[in-house]
C-alpha cells in the first residue's frame, strides 16, 4: 500500500511541517556530499544504544553528553528511500496534527515523540553498536496522533496487486492500524537483529506511535 493523500484539508498553513521537510532534505543533501566521510557524521550525531547502556551502568553523569544526539539523530537519514518515504508520510499526516496543536506545540510534540521513540529503541536494543538515525519515530508519533484525532478521515491509497494497480480510499483508522500492526509483527520477528546488523528500528516506530497516542491531547492548541 502506498498512501497518496488524506481527505481532510488543513485549516491553517502547515509552516512547521514544511520546515521540517525542508530541513531534513537539506541535511540529507549535505550527508550525500560527504561521501564515505558520512559515517563519521553518523557516529557523532546518531544515537548508539550501547553508549547509553554503558554510561548508565558505569557513570550516569556521562548521559548528559548523550542528550544532543537524541535530537540530531532525528534529522539524519540513511538513504534516498529512507528520507523520501519519511518526508512523504510527514507531508500526508503532519499538516492536520499541526493544525490541531498549533505551530509551536507541534515542534515540541514532534521532538518529544522522536525522543521517546529513540529511548524505546535503546531500551529494547541496549547493546547495539549501530547508529540510530531517522525521523521515523517522530513521524510515527504524528501518525499515532492522527489515529486518535481523525479516525474518520480516509487515506487515498495505491494498492499493488501483481500487475494491477487499484486506487482506493481506506479509513485512516484502518490504514494506520494496519501500519502499526506491521511494525509490531516485524519487531517481534526480527528481535535482536538490529543489535547486530542494523536494519529498521521497529521498536522506535512502535514507541513513537504510542507516544503520539498518549500525549497528543496535552498539546492541544488554545482557541
N, C-alpha and C positions, 0 to 999 in steps of 0.2 A: 504494500500500500504506500502511495506517495501523496501526501496532502498538498493541495494547491492553495486553498484559502478557506477561511471560515465565513459564516453568513451574517455575523454581527458587525456592523460598522462601528468604528470608534467615534466617540463624540468629541474628542479632542485630538490635537496633533501629537503623535507619539514621539515626542522630541528625544526622550531618553533611549527608547528602543532603537531609534535610528542612529543615535550617537554611539551606542554600544556596538551596533553592527559595523559602523564606520571604524571605530577604534580597533575592534578585533581584526578587521580586514587590513588596516594599515600595519598593525603589528605583525600579522602573518606575512605580508609582503616583505617586511623587514627580516623576518625569520628566513624566508626564501633567499634573500640577498646574502645571507651569511654563509650559505653553502654548508660545508662539513663542520664549520665552526658553531653551527646552531646547537649542537649537543652541549657545548659549554654553557650556552644561554639557558637551556632547559635544566641543566644540573643546578644552576644558581636560582632560577626563578620558578622552577617547578617544585612540586611537593613530593619529597621522597619519604615514604612512610617509615622506613627503618630509622631514619634520623630522629623522628619524634618518639618512637618507641624507646630507643636508647637514651635519649635525653630525659624522658620521663622516669626511666629506671635508674639512671646514674646521677643526673643533675637537672632537676626540673627548671632551674634558672635558665638553662640553655634553650628552653622552649620559646623564650622571648625572641631569639633570633630567627625562630621558625614562623613568626607571625606574618612578615611581609609576603612569603611565598603563598600563603593561603589566599591572598588577594591577586598577586601577579599571575599565578597559575591559571586563573580564570580567563586570562586574555591571551593564552598561548595555545597553539594547535599543532597537531602532528602531520597534517597533510591537507591537500585541497578539499577532498571529500569531507574530512573532519570539520573544517571551518565552514564550508558551504552548507552542509546539512544542518549544523548548529544554528547558523545565522538564518537559515530558511525557517526553521521551527520557531525561532525567536520572533521573526517577522510575522508569522501567522498568529501566534498566540500572545505575543508581548504587548501589542497595542491596546487590547481590551483590558488586560490586567493593569497596565499603566493608567488607563482611563479610570479604573476603579480606585487606584491608590493615589493618583497624582504623581507628578514628576519626581519630586524629591523622595517621597516614600517609596517609589518604585526602585530607585537606586539602592536604598537601604534593604528593601526586600530581596532584590536580586543578589546583592552581595551576601546577605545572610544565608540565603538558600544555597549559594555556591560554597560557602564555608562549611555549613552543616553537611552538605554532600561530600565534601573533601574529608571531613572528620569521620564520616561513616566509612569511607574507603580506607582511611588509616587504621581505624579500629578493626576492620574485618580483613585487612591485609597488612598486619603490623610489621612484617619482615620483608616487604617488597623493597627492592633497590631501584625500581623503575620510576622515573619522574612522572608524577601525575599532572596532566595538563588538560585544558579544555574548558569550555563554557557549559558543557553538557549538564553538570549538576545544577548550576544556577538556572538553566533553561528548563530542566526538569521541575524545578520549583515553580517556575512560571506556569508550566503545564499542569502541575498539581493545583495551583490557584485557579486556573481556568476551569479545571474539572469541577471545582466547588462552585465557582461563580456563574458559569454559563453552561450548565448541563444540557439545556435545551437548544443550544446552538448546534449547527451542523457543519461538518468539515467536508468540503468538496474534495474528493479523493480519486486518484487514478488507481485502478485495480488491474494488475497484470495477471492474466490467466493464459499462460503459454504464449500463443501468438495473438491473443485477443486483449484489447485494452478497453476497459469499461470506466466511464466517469459516473460516479455515484455520490450522493450525499449521505454521510454517516453521522448519526448523532454524536456530538462531542463526547458525551459520557461513555459511549461505546468505543469510539476511536481511542480516547486516552486510557480507558480501562484496559483495552487490548494491548496498548503500548506498555503500560506498567506491568501487565501480566507477562509479556515477553521479557521484560527486564528481570523479573523475579525468576522465571524459568531459566534464563541464561545465567544469572548469578549462581543459582543452585547447581547447574550442570557444569559450570566452569570454576567452581570453588577451588581456590588455591592456584589457579593458572596464572592470574595476574601477579602473584607474588614472584613467580619465576621468569615468565616470558613476556610480561607486558600484556597488551591487549586492551579491551574495553573495560572501563571501571564501572561494572554493572551496579555495584553497591552504592556508588556515588549517585547514579541515576535514581535509585530507589530512595536513598536518603534525601536527595533534593526534592523529589516528588512529595514525599511525606512531609518535608519541611513546609512546602507550599500549601499543602492541605491544612496543616495545623496552625500556621502563623499568618495567613493572608488577612484574616479579619482584624488583626492588630494594626494593619497598615491602611485601613480604610480612610479615604480622603474626607476631610471635613467639608461639609456642604453648607 
